[in-house]
């Protein structure tokens, strides 16, 4: 389940079309329509690929449930584009209260649906249905609060400009997912599912800081830096201030996590997962270092330097994968 559900993160490749809306210096209705067109093309293509690949994934893992989950998750890719453009406008206009309402409601529905269906006996399928329920909730609320003037229909005028930006943003997002998901696939195939389980449980603790802090700041920092860029201000001071605030929280958190790995694992995961403890003690070092570059992508995007970030991301991700394989 952990390996399969990580594939849902590929939807970020679709949501990255919202970054174009947020950072575009001169946003016109034609460019909004073009962004919607590219979003639809990408979403429908990924849904088709995921659906067609689901039987082979089930055969690869020798588990029929894999095919069922992936086939259902393909629906999420079809739904995501219809709320992306609206949420991107909210970010561009720094209307974070509306975004909070949409995303909080989506998370509540997602979690409630997953728990209810799990108790009803749907097993791993409850997680797939929960993802769809959360997406539908987000889509409905976004349309209810849709600002006047946002075009409803896709268009082709200005699509080259969107594609130029989107090519590198999508590539960066896919590389990020590759660096996150491929190690689990490699470990699962070479060392077994139990090893993937240990990695998954350990990473779930490491990601607590990402979920509670970084994910709360990232949707704000990129539109904020983009607004600074459009007004001609220097991005250095706000970027350094954000990094200073994050490292001031991250370093104490991860030092404590490394030192108290045993009680943290026992309390949060249970005594059956004590094999995670030695992993966690070492693993906590990585996000401590990564905190120094927590908002690098957001800054590159705001500055219009997505091509440069894509090159850096390519070097880093492939080095990471090579080390895992070795």
C-alpha positions in Angstrom: 0.0 0.0 0.0 2.8 2.4 0.9 4.5 2.0 -2.5 1.3 2.3 -4.4 -0.1 5.3 -2.6 3.1 7.2 -3.1 2.2 7.3 -6.8 -0.6 9.7 -5.9 2.1 12.3 -5.4 2.5 12.3 -9.2 -0.6 14.6 -9.1 1.8 17.3 -8.1 3.0 17.3 -11.7 -0.5 18.5 -12.6 -0.8 21.0 -9.8 2.5 22.5 -10.9 0.6 24.2 -13.7 -0.7 26.4 -10.9 2.9 27.6 -10.4 2.7 29.1 -13.8 -0.4 31.1 -12.9 1.2 32.3 -9.7 4.5 33.5 -11.2 3.5 34.7 -14.6 4.4 38.5 -14.7 1.7 39.4 -17.2 -1.3 37.0 -16.7 -3.9 37.4 -19.5 -7.1 35.4 -20.1 -5.5 33.7 -23.1 -2.6 32.5 -21.0 -5.0 31.2 -18.3 -6.9 29.2 -21.0 -3.6 27.9 -22.3 -2.6 26.8 -18.8 -5.9 25.0 -18.5 -5.3 23.3 -21.8 -1.9 22.0 -20.8 -3.2 20.9 -17.4 -6.0 18.9 -19.1 -3.6 17.3 -21.6 -1.1 16.3 -18.9 -3.8 15.0 -16.5 -5.6 12.9 -19.1 -2.3 11.5 -20.4 -1.1 10.5 -16.9 -4.5 8.9 -16.2 -4.3 6.8 -19.4 -0.7 5.7 -18.7 -1.6 4.8 -15.1 -4.7 2.8 -16.2 -2.8 1.0 -18.9 0.1 0.2 -16.6 -2.0 -1.1 -13.8 -2.2 -4.8 -15.0 1.6 -4.9 -15.5 2.1 -3.4 -12.0 -0.1 -6.1 -10.5 1.8 -8.8 -12.4 5.2 -7.2 -11.3 4.2 -7.4 -7.6 2.2 -10.6 -8.1 -0.7 -8.9 -6.3 -4.1 -8.3 -8.0 -4.9 -5.5 -5.5 -2.2 -3.4 -7.1 -4.1 -3.3 -10.4 -7.4 -2.4 -8.7 -5.9 0.5 -6.7 -4.0 2.0 -9.7 -7.0 1.8 -12.0 -9.1 3.6 -9.4 -6.4 6.2 -8.7 -6.3 7.1 -12.4 -9.7 8.8 -11.8 -7.9 11.3 -9.5 -5.8 12.5 -12.4 -9.0 13.2 -14.4 -10.5 15.3 -11.6 -7.5 17.3 -10.4 -7.2 19.9 -13.3 -10.7 21.4 -12.8 -9.7 22.9 -9.4 -6.1 23.6 -10.1 -6.5 26.9 -12.0 -8.9 28.4 -9.4 -6.6 27.5 -6.5 -3.7 29.0 -8.4 -5.5 32.3 -8.7 -6.1 32.3 -5.0 -2.4 31.8 -4.4 -1.4 34.5 -6.9 -3.8 37.0 -5.1 -2.4 35.8 -1.7 -6.0 34.7 -0.6 -4.7 32.0 1.7 -7.9 31.9 3.8 -9.8 30.4 0.9 -7.1 27.9 0.2 -7.1 26.8 3.8 -10.9 26.3 3.7 -10.6 24.2 0.6 -7.6 22.1 1.6 -8.8 21.6 5.2 -12.2 20.4 4.0 -10.6 18.1 1.5 -8.3 16.6 4.2 -11.2 16.1 6.6 -13.3 14.3 3.9 -10.3 12.3 2.8 -9.5 11.1 6.3 -13.1 10.5 7.3 -13.8 8.5 4.1 -10.7 6.4 4.5 -11.5 5.5 8.1 -15.1 4.8 7.5 -14.4 2.6 4.5 -11.7 0.8 6.3 -14.1 -0.1 9.1 -16.6 -1.2 6.5 -14.1 -3.8 5.3 -12.8 -2.3 2.1 -9.2 -2.8 3.2 -6.6 -1.0 1.0 -9.2 0.1 -1.5 -10.5 2.5 1.2 -7.4 4.6 0.8 -7.9 4.9 -3.0 -11.6 5.9 -2.6 -10.6 8.3 0.2 -8.2 10.1 -2.2 -11.0 10.5 -4.8 -13.4 11.8 -2.1 -10.8 14.4 -1.0 -10.2 15.6 -4.6 -14.0 15.9 -5.3 -14.4 18.0 -2.2 -11.6 20.3 -3.2 -13.0 20.6 -6.7 -16.5 21.5 -5.6 -15.4 24.1 -3.1 -13.0 25.7 -5.6 -15.9 26.1 -8.1 -18.2 27.6 -5.4 -15.6 30.3 -4.6 -14.4 30.7 -8.2 -13.5 34.4 -8.8 -15.3 36.2 -11.6 -13.3 36.6 -14.8 -11.5 33.3 -14.8 -12.1 31.6 -18.2 -14.0 28.4 -18.1 -12.8 27.0 -21.4 -9.4 25.9 -22.5 -7.6 27.6 -25.4 -4.4 27.4 -27.5 -3.3 31.0 -27.8 -0.1 31.4 -25.8 0.3 27.7 -25.2 4.0 27.7 -26.2 4.8 30.0 -23.3 3.0 27.7 -20.9 4.6 24.6 -22.4 8.1 26.1 -22.1 7.5 26.7 -18.4 5.6 23.5 -17.8 8.2 21.3 -19.5 10.8 22.1 -16.8 8.4 22.2 -13.9 6.9 18.8 -14.8 10.3 17.4 -15.3 11.4 18.7 -11.9 8.3 17.3 -10.2 8.7 13.9 -11.9 12.4 13.8 -10.8 11.3 14.6 -7.2 8.8 11.7 -7.3 11.4 9.5 -8.9 13.8 10.2 -6.1 11.2 9.6 -3.5 9.5 6.5 -5.0 12.1 4.6 -6.9 14.2 3.7 -3.9 11.2 2.0 -2.3 10.6 0.1 -5.6 14.2 -1.0 -5.7 14.3 -2.0 -2.1 10.9 -3.8 -2.5 12.2 -5.8 -5.4 15.7 -6.7 -4.1 15.2 -6.9 -0.3 11.5 -7.6 0.1 8.4 -5.9 1.2 9.4 -6.0 4.9 12.3 -3.8 4.2 9.9 -1.3 2.4 7.7 -1.4 5.5 10.6 -0.4 7.7 11.6 2.4 5.3 8.0 3.6 5.1 7.5 3.7 8.9 10.8 5.5 9.4 10.1 8.0 6.7 6.6 8.7 8.2 8.3 10.0 11.3 10.8 12.0 9.4 8.0 13.5 7.3 6.2 14.9 10.4 8.2 18.1 10.2 7.6 18.3 6.4 3.9 17.9 6.9 3.4 20.2 9.8 5.9 23.0 9.0 7.2 22.9 5.4 3.9 22.1 3.7 2.3 25.0 5.6 4.9 27.5 4.5 5.5 26.3 0.9 2.1 27.3 -0.6 2.7 30.8 0.8 6.4 31.3 0.1 6.2 30.9 -3.7 3.3 33.3 -4.4 4.9 35.7 -1.9 8.3 35.6 -3.7 6.6 35.8 -7.1 4.8 39.0 -5.9 8.2 40.4 -4.8 9.7 39.5 -8.2 6.9 41.2 -10.1 7.4 44.4 -8.0 11.1 44.4 -8.8 12.3 43.6 -5.3 15.4 41.5 -4.3 14.4 38.0 -3.4 17.5 37.4 -1.2 16.3 38.9 2.1 12.9 37.2 2.2 14.4 33.9 1.1 17.1 34.0 3.8 14.6 35.0 6.5 12.4 32.0 5.6 15.4 29.6 5.7 16.5 31.1 9.1 13.0 30.5 10.5 12.8 26.9 9.2 16.3 25.8 10.4 15.6 27.3 13.8 12.7 24.8 14.1 14.1 21.9 12.1 17.5 21.5 13.8 16.1 21.1 17.4 13.3 18.9 16.1 15.6 16.4 14.3 18.3 16.4 17.0 15.6 15.5 19.5 14.2 12.8 17.1 17.7 11.3 16.7 18.5 11.3 20.4 15.1 10.0 21.5 14.5 7.6 18.6 13.7 4.6 20.7 10.9 6.1 22.8 9.5 8.0 19.8 9.2 4.8 17.8 7.7 2.8 20.7 5.1 5.5 21.4 4.1 6.4 17.9 4.6 3.1 16.0 4.5 0.5 18.7 7.1 -2.1 20.0 6.8 -4.2 16.8 8.7 -1.5 14.8 11.8 -1.3 16.9 13.9 -2.2 13.9 13.3 1.3 12.7 15.3 2.8 15.6 18.8 2.5 14.1 17.5 3.8 10.8 15.9 6.8 12.4 19.0 7.8 14.3 20.9 8.2 11.1 18.0 9.3 8.9 17.3 12.4 10.9 20.6 14.0 9.6 19.3 14.3 6.0 16.3 16.6 6.6 18.5 18.7 9.0 20.7 19.5 6.0 17.8 19.7 3.6 16.3 22.5 5.7 18.9 24.8 4.3 17.4 24.5 0.9 13.8 23.9 1.8 12.5 26.6 -0.5 15.0 26.5 -3.4 12.5 25.4 -5.9 10.0 28.1 -4.9 12.7 30.7 -5.3 13.9 29.5 -8.7 10.3 29.4 -9.9 9.5 32.9 -8.6 12.7 34.2 -10.3 11.7 32.5 -13.6 14.7 30.2 -13.5 13.0 26.9 -13.8 15.4 25.6 -16.4 18.4 26.1 -14.1 16.6 24.4 -11.2 15.7 21.4 -13.5 19.4 20.9 -14.2 20.3 21.0 -10.6 17.5 18.6 -9.7 18.6 16.2 -12.4 22.2 15.9 -11.0 20.9 15.5 -7.4 18.2 12.9 -8.0 20.3 10.6 -10.2 23.2 10.7 -7.8 20.7 9.7 -5.1 19.3 6.8 -7.1 22.8 5.6 -8.0 23.8 5.4 -4.3 20.6 3.5 -3.5 21.2 1.0 -6.3 24.9 0.6 -5.2 
